[in-house]
Structures are given as structure tokens and as C-alpha cells.
Amino acid sequence: MLTCIPNFANVLNNALYFTACSELHGIGNDILPVVSSSASSSRPSHEPEKAQLLSQSGSWCASQETSDESLQLDFGETMMLTGIATQGHHSNNECVSKYRLDYSVDGAAWFTYTQSFGSPGSQKVKLAANTDCSSIFKNKFLYEVNARFLKIVVKEWHNAICLRVQVFGYKSKLSLM
């Protein structure tokens, strides 16, 4: 049974803000497992491994409050990414409110998620995230992203940079390596 309650007053850029959600549905295919994660910086006891959505044991929090702090996820193999859900710190009022996504199939060549896939000069998308730090904010991608690595680059935040995240998609049949 679907238990997510959409708040249609907060629909923005194909994102639908959910005010209550015990199951995650509607973005696409499967919840993707993260093989490893890293970050530009971390506060003690708030390492990247704690960035799991709905976790009650913490979240990833950057040690510095500066734009472009980032959390990088490695799916272990190339996947087709269809969406992302974010949440702030599990008990503090600290969260990311806007971010950019960079992605890569090999960890060396990186691309930025834009408004239109493959269009030269297409504008980079600053994705909306949480307005309150405990609810789940879901973004469905405008197009599927083929990637093994996903980097969430923080642009704006509330009180502190803290994040829990879940990525949605499916195993890619493409191999670009």
C-alpha cells in the first residue's frame, strides 16, 4: 500500500515534495545499492556511509559550510539513474536545500546534469531539495542518466550541510568502458 502523501503545493521542476512516506514509490525501478561513498569533508561521526535515506543513526554532514561540498556515491557498476530522494539530518534541523549532480561512468570524465540531455550549452540544473529537514524530497530526472558514480554537489543549505540520500534506477545494459 502506498503511504507517501504528496504536497502538491511544492511541485517544482518535476520534483514532488512528500510530507510523509514510509515506502518509496513512483520515481522508477529499483532502489540502487551503494557499494562505496566518499565526501569532500565530513564532521566526526557523520561520515559518508551514514548518508542512507530514512536512517536513524545519523547522516553525512560536511565539516565546512561552503558551497561545493560534495557526497560521491559509487554503485560498483554502470546503472541507469532515474531519480533521487533526499532528507536532512535525522534529529537536527540541518539539511541541503539545493544541489547540483555530476555523474561519471569511469570516475575520470565527469558530466553535469542539465535541463536537456546532449544539448550544447544546456543550462545546469540546481535541483531543489529539502525545505524542512526531516521530510523526504524526491526528484525524478528529466532523462535517464547512465553512470557508475554520482556526485551530489551542495549549493544551498539550512543551518548546516547534512544529507541522507537514496538513488533510483536500474542496471544498465550499456557499457561505455
N, C-alpha and C positions, 0 to 999 in steps of 0.2 A: 504494500500500500504506500502510495506517495504521501510523504509527510512534510514536504517543503511548502512553505507559504510564500508566494511571490508578493512583493510590494511593487505594484505597477507604477507607483509614483516615482520610482527610482530607476526606470529603464533609461539607459544611456549608452550610446554606441554599441548596440547589440548586446549589452550586458543587462542581466536581470538580477536585482538585489534580493536575496532571500533573507527574511527575518527569522525564520525558524526552519530547521532542517535536520532531521535525524538520519535521512538517507540522501545520497547524492544521485540525482537523475537528471536527464534532459540535456546534458551537454554533448554526449556522444559516447559511444562504445564503452570502453573499459577504463577503470582507474589504473593508471600506469605505475608500476613499481619503480622506485628509485634505487639504483644499485649503489651510488655514492653521491655525496654532496660536498660542496665547499663554499666558502664565502670570502668576501674581501676583508672582513673583520668580524669578530664575534665577542660579545661580552662573556665573562666567565659563567659557566653553567647554562649558556644559551647558544650552544654550538649548532651548526647547520643540520645535524642529524635530528634535532628536535623540531624541525620545521614541518612536521606532519599535521595535516588538517585534522581538527577535532581532538588532537592530543591534549590531555590534561596534565602532562608532565613538563610543559614549557613550550617554547617557541625559539626560533632563531632570532637573535637580536644583535644588531651591529654594535660594535664598540664605539663607533663615531657617528655623530648625527650630521652626515654630509651627503649631498646628492651624489648619486652614482655608486653608493654602497650596493653590493650585489650578492645574490644567492645563486649558485650554479648547481644544476641537477644533471646527473648522468644516468641515462636509462639502460646503459650496458649494451644497447644495440639500437639501430635506427628505428624510429617509431613515426607514425603519422599522428601529430598532435592536433586535437580538435577543440580544446578549451582548457580553462584553468579556474580554480576556485581558491580564494584567499580568505584568511582570517587573521586577526591580530593576536596579541599575547593572551594566554588562557585566563589570566586573572587581573592583569594591569590594563589600564586604558592606554595602550601603546599599539600603534598599527601603521601600516603602509597605506596611503590613500591614493597614490598614483605611481605607476611604474612603466618601464619600457621592457620589451622582451627581445633578447638576442638569441639566436639559435645557430647550431652547427652540426654537421654530420661527422666531423673529424676532430673537433676541438682546436683546430688551427684557423680555418677560414670561418668567420662569423658574419651573420646577416641580421639585420634588424627587422622585426615585424612591422609591416607598413599597411596603409589603408588598402592598397591594391597590389596583389602579387605580380611580380615581374614587370611592373610599370616603371620605367626610368624616371627618377625624380619624385616618385610617390612619397607622400608625407609619412614620416614616422608616427606611429600611434603611441600616445601616452594613455595606457589603459587605466580606467577607474578601478579603484579597489574599495576598501572599507571606509565607511563614514562613521560607523561605530565599530569598536574593535573586537567585539565578541561574535557578531553575526558572520555568516558566510556570504561572500560576494563572488558570483560566478560570471565569467566572460567566455562566451562562445566565439571562437575565432571566425573571421570572415572567410577564411580559406584554410585548408589543412596545411600544416607545417611539417615537413619531413626533417627530422632531427634526431640525433642521439643525445645532444647536450642542449639544455635550455638555461639561459641566464636571466634572472629577474633583476632588473636594474632599477633601484629605487629613485624616484623623482620627488615625491612629496610624502609626508608622514604626519601623524598626530602624536605628540609628546615624545615618542622615541621610535626608532626603526625596529619593529618586531613583526615577524611574519610566520604564519603556518600556511601551507600550500598543498594542493593536490592538482595533478595534471591528468587530463583525459585524452584518450586516443586509442590507437590500435597498432599492432605490429605491422610495420611497413613491408611491402613486397618489393620495394625499390632498394637497390644497393648502389650508392654513388661512390663507393670506395673501392 
